[in-house]
Amino acid sequence: MRPLRLAVPLLAALLLAAPARPQTLQDRAAVDPPLGAQVPTALPFRDETGRSVRLAALLGAVPVILAPVYYTCPNLCGVTLAALLAGLRDTPLAPGRDYRVVAVSIDPAEGPKDAAVAEEKALTQFPEARAAVRFLTGDAAPVADLMRAIGYRYRRDDAIDPFTHAAGAAVLAPDGRLARWLPGIGFEPQDLRLALVEAGEGRIGTLGDRLLLLCSHFDPLTGRYTGAVMSLVRGLGAGTALLLAGTLGGAFLRERRRSGRERGDG
């Protein structure tokens, strides 16, 4: 028994001394959107002109697409913003009337000048959206609080990139609730359109948009709206085929039994 008593604390010490599992990129840069959660709207930011602004001033009337980026990003952020605005340009929804776009830098070292440069680049292909788009910067605490509220994790990592972060955009309802997260750097116009109609709770878009939304299902893994009705139709078709096969098979078996009895009687 003595060796066993000595082995237990030794094993515990080894486990405690073992190095922690190295944090992966997935741990450091991921999105776990708490859909339906309220984002803090009183946090202070600065817009591309240097004016103080709170998120509450940009909410209230229409849904808001919130894009977490940083403006000096050498990789994904510029592509994400350009793709987002290009996708919105190709929808029938109107900037300002039906939605707003708010880009927020995750880098507290960036300021209004960085935001203004990013604004000019992003709006090149969609200048009509200028009045409905804001590029914000802020101090570390409000930025972190906002990103935490939408489930967006990022980490400074100068060995790979100034920041490791995910790509995508959040869709906020007019009251600031998180309605959708659209992942990736490519935004299909129909997905943007349906996400905004859904976040607007029927107050934007056409009757056709709302009917299309009823016929669609959102896949959070791909960020796409899929044809739920067509899936239902295919499922019903398969069920009908199985039912028909069962009915025909039963009729065939009954006919064989009846024929066998008649031959036996003869």
N, C-alpha and C positions, 0 to 999 in steps of 0.2 A: 504493500500500500504506500510505503514511503516514496518510491520512485514516481508513483502516480501523482502524489501530492506535490511533488516538486515540478512535475511536467506541466500541470495546469497553469500555475502562474508564469512559467517560462513561455508557454504558448501564447498567453495573453499579452505578455510583454512584446513578443515578436510581432503580433498582430497590430498592436498600438504603434510600434516603431516602423511598420511597413509604410512605404511612401504612398501618398494618396494617389488615386487614379488620375492621370493627367487629364486636364480639362480639354475636351475636344472642341473643334470649331462649332459643332452643333450646340454645345453647351453655351459657348460664348456669344453666338450670333444666331438667335432663333426668334420665332414669334409664336406666342401662345395667346391669341386674342380672346379676352373675356367678353364675348358678344353680349350686348345688352348693358354693359357697364357704363357708368357715367364718367366722362373725362373731366378733369378739373379745368374749368373755364376762366378762372380768375388769375391764372398764372401770368406774370409779366414777360412780354417779349418785345423785340424791336422789329419793325418792318424794313423793307429794302431802302426806304428813305431816311431811316434813323428814328422815326417816330415810335413812341411807346404804344403798344397795342396788347390787348388781352383777347384770348380766344373767344370770349363771350361776345365781343363786338363783331365777330365774323360769323356767328351762329344765329339761329333764331328764325330765319325765313326759309332757307333752302338747305338741302344736304351739303356737307362739306367733304371733299376728298383730302385727306391728310397724308402727306408724303414725307416720311422720315428720311432725310438724306444728309449729306454735308457737301457744301458747295465747291470745295476744292478737291473733291474725290476724283482720283485718276481713273477709276474703273466704272462702277455700276451707276452711280447717282445721276450723272448727266444723261445717260441712256434711259434710265427709268423715267426721269422727268420729261424727256422728249417723247418717249413712247406713250406716256400718260396723256400728254396734251394732244398728241396726234390721234390717239384713240378717241378722246373727247371731241375733237374736231369732226370726226366722222360719225358722230351720233346726231340725231335730230334735236337733241336738247341744247338749250341756249345758255352760255355762261352768264352768270349773274341772275338770270331769271329762274333757271332750274338748278343751278349748283354753283359752288365756289370751290377753288383749289387753294390749299394752304400747304406750302412746303416749310418744314421746320428742320433747321440744322441741328444735328446731334453733337456738333463740335462747338463747345463754348468759346473757343478761341476765335471763331469766325464772327464777323460783324456785318453791318449794313452794306459796306462796299462789296464784300463777297456775295451777299445776297443780290445786290443790284446787277453784278456781272452775270450771275447764274440766271437771273430773270431775263436778261436780254438774250442769252443763248437759248433758253427754253422756249421763249415766245416767238422765235424766228418764224416757225411754221404755223403759228396760230396767234397772230397779233390781236385778233378780235377778242381774245380772252383776257387781255391785260387788266381790265377793270375788275375782273372776277378772281384774279390770282394774287396771292400774297406770299412773299418769301421772308420767313421769320428767322431771327437768331435770338439767343438768350443765354443767360448765365447757366452754370452747370446744374443748379438745383431745380429750377423750373423745367428745364429740358428733361432731366432725369425723371421728374414726377410725371410729366406728360407721356413719356415713352413707357414708363412702368404701367400707366393706366391703360394703354392699348396692348400691353403684353409684348412689347418690342425690346429685345435684349441686344446689346452691342458692347463692344469692349475695345479699348485703345490697345493697339498692337503694332508698334512701329517696325517689328521684325517682318511683318507681312505687308501691312498697309497701315496708314495712320489709324484706321478703325476696321475691325471686322464687324460686319453687319449684314442683315438680310435685305433683300430687295422686295418692294411691294408698296401698297398703299392701303390706308384705312378709310372706310366710308362711314361718316358720322351722320346720324339723324340730326334734324334741325335743333333739337334740344341738347345735343352733345353726347347722346348715347352711341356706343360703338355698334354699328349695324353689320358691317362686313369687313373682312380682310382679303384683299386681292393680292396674291403672292406673285413674285416674279418681275421680270422687266418687260414683258409683253402684255399689252392690255387690248383685248378684243372690244371693238365698239359696242357689240351687243351685251357683253358682260358688264361694261361700265354703265350702259343704259339701264339694264335691269337692276343693278345694284343701287343706282341712284333712285329709280322708281320705287324700289323696295324701301330704301331709307327714307324717302319722302312720304311713305305711308299713303300713297294715292293722291297726294297733292300736286305732284308734277307728272309729266308724261301724258299720253293719250289713253283712251279706253283700251285700244289695241295693246299698248304696253302692259297694262295691268292684266289683261287676259293672257298675254304671253308669259307674264310672270307666274300666273296660276298654273300654266302648263309646263313650267320649268322647275328643275331641282338644282340647288347650288351644291357643288362638290368642293368642300373646303380644301382638299388636297391639291386640286388643280386650279382653284379659283375660277371655275367655269360654271355657267348655267347649262344644264343638260336637259334634253327633252324628256321630262318625266311622263308625259302623256304617251309618247311613242313607246317608252319602256313598258307602260301599262298595257298598251295595245298589243305589243309583242307577247307579254305574259299571258294576256287573255287569249291570244291566238294559239299559243302553245297549249294552254289548258283546254281550249275547245278541241284541238286536234287529239289530245289524249282522251277526252271524253268520247269523241266520235269513234276513235279506235277501240275503246272499251265496249261501246255499244255494238259496233259491228262484230267484234270478237265474240261477245255474248250471244248475239243472234246466230253467228256461224256455229257455235257449240250447241245451241238448242236445236238447230236444224239437223246437225249430225246425229244427236240423240234421237230425234224424232224419226229420222230415216232408218236408224239402227233398230228401233222398236218395230217399225213397219216391216222390215226384212225378217225380223224374228217371228212376227205374227204370221208372215207368209210361209 
